[in-house]
Amino acid sequence: MRLRTTVLAAWMVLVLTRSGEARPPAPDAPPRAATVAENGMVVCVSPIAADIGVEILKQGGTAVDAAVAVALAEAVTFPEAGNIGGGGFMLVQPPKGAEPTLFDYREKAPKASTPEMLASPTSWATPKAVGVPGTLRGLELAHQKYGKLPWKTLVEPAVRLARDGFPVSQALADGLNIVVQSKPNNPLFRQTFGKNGKGEWQAGDRFIQPDLAKTLTRVMEQGASEFYTGETAKLLAAEMQRSGGLITLEDLANYQAKQRTPIRSSYRGYEIISTPPPSAGGITLSLALNILETFPKAEHPRFSAETIHRMAESMKIAYSERAKYLGDPDFNSIPEHLTRKEHAEKLAKLIRPNAAIRSEALAPELNIPPESPSTTHFSIIDKDGMAVSNTYTLERSYGARIVVPGAGFLLNNEMTDFNIYPGVTDRTGKIGTMPNRIQPNKRMLSSMTPTILRKDGKVVLIVGSPGGRTITNTVMNIIVSVVDYDMEIQAAVASPRVHHQWLPNEIRMESLAKFPLEAQRLRAIGHQLTGHNQGDAHSIWVDPKTGKYHGASDHRIEGKAAGY
């Protein structure tokens, strides 16, 4: 790449899961080297799924074909977040500069939902927290528009993995042991993901999921509609009726994915293409970058107090606007000015060099009194330059931890992504504003931010991340590192990240202990700081000179960049 920036090599190695449990780091977790290829690249959390995606590309499949195969393979090999019982967003940049598009397969609230149904600290673990899944409808719609290979070809690898099993990695073994030891309420969950009384999982053990294999076989042979109107739908609806959940056969039959126009903006000469509502990601990212763009490029070092201050204040302002205005566009009118440069220029004037903004001052009308993120992202590009940035989720780690009897798949707990405490917005981070309150058939607001950058009409960066409300800011950190500081993509993915989400009013920073002087200066101007860990961002950079693909998997978790 251009100037190769030196970054710190030793980061914090304990990454937290969305449930607050320790997610084990990948073995030998220092930053990795980028993988370089000419014809195609897949970067994702599951090495097995990455290899499957590359095989699909080698067979002449498009990036969308590979995305379908990778998503379904991760439903088997990365059960923490890979799924058919959840939902997400797929951003597609067709080849030769054609117009980009977004496939919205976010879950929806069941018809019987009510605004205050989840106003409880333990609401994530109840069957009522399950939203109508969207993953298979979304993959199906994207495949219909941009796929070349037969649907069965794309589903078959996942069927084989579930039916015949696969060797468990150390990272997966540790994750399964932790979640089973947490004693989830659902007995079938413990049976499905435990080792059936044979002790703890060890690396190399074979993980077989026969009920999931049967479900995937039905989907392979009958198409995605089987999940929504066939035997699988009946099994899901029966579990909801048995356990007190709200999803009915009518809810499943009525679910449809949507094709939407992406959010488009610019940052220092690069075109930013990202996710529209019901994801808050694209608008929040665009606004934060527009604010940051009012300051000179790379005026201070990347990890200086001045740069961190400006980034955090830009994030803080953008997240306050997010809370006030964003929700499902089918239920809300989203202001057009949020992504305009002049709006950002006005907001940027709130940022002072020697004083942090009080979060309360950004939304006095809310009268403030004194997303668990089990998600995964993958990036793909094919030989023709079609790019896919896909983020999908179960919400919490392993979702609601409910396995559908006879079907073998996990259900999400996405209903908790609504503002479940109507009217309550406080300093702890609860948001109770109207645009994202629970309503029947409404899609909950998301932080997922699959993003593609173009320069002169050509793809240069494919990026995204898990991490709940941190997702958008993870993407922002990588964009700033690449665009403003000319970081090589692997260094940009590996480097420490800064996060501010408006409420609570604090900067969360990776490797905080390694920046004592910067932390001291930031605290002196009114910032509260805390150390934390942010999600893995599996990314691809395209060298504009050679056209080669540079795949960067993230050392924060097991993952792989595979190309050919």
Secondary structure, 3 states (H helix, E strand, C coil): CCCCCCCCCCCCCCEECCCCCEECCCCCCCCCCCEEECCCEEEECCHHHHHHHHHHHHCCCCHHHHHHHHHHHHHHHCCCCCCCCCEEEEEEECCCCCCCEEEEECCECCCCCCCCCCCCCCHHHCHHHCCECCHHHHHHHHHHHHCCCCHHHHHHHHHHHHHHCEECCHHHHHHHHHHHHCCCCCHHHHHHHCCCCCCCCCCCCEECCHHHHHHHHHHHHHCCHHHHHCHHHHHHHHHHHHHCCCCCHHHHHHCCCEEECCEEEEECCEEEEECCCCECHHHHHHHHHHHHHCCCCCCCCCCCHHHHHHHHHHHHHHHHHHHHHCCCCCCCCCCHHHHCHHHHHHHHCCCECCECCCHHHHCHHHCCCCCCCEEEEEEEECCCCCEEEEEEEEECCCCCCCECCCCCCECCCHHHHCCCCCCCCCCCCCCCCHHHCCCCCCECCECCCCEEEEECCEEEEEECCCCHHHHHHHHHHHHHHHHCCCCCHHHHHHCCCEECCCCCCCEEECCHHHCHHHHHHHHHCCCCEEECCCCCCCEEEECCCCCCEEEECCCCCCCEEEEC
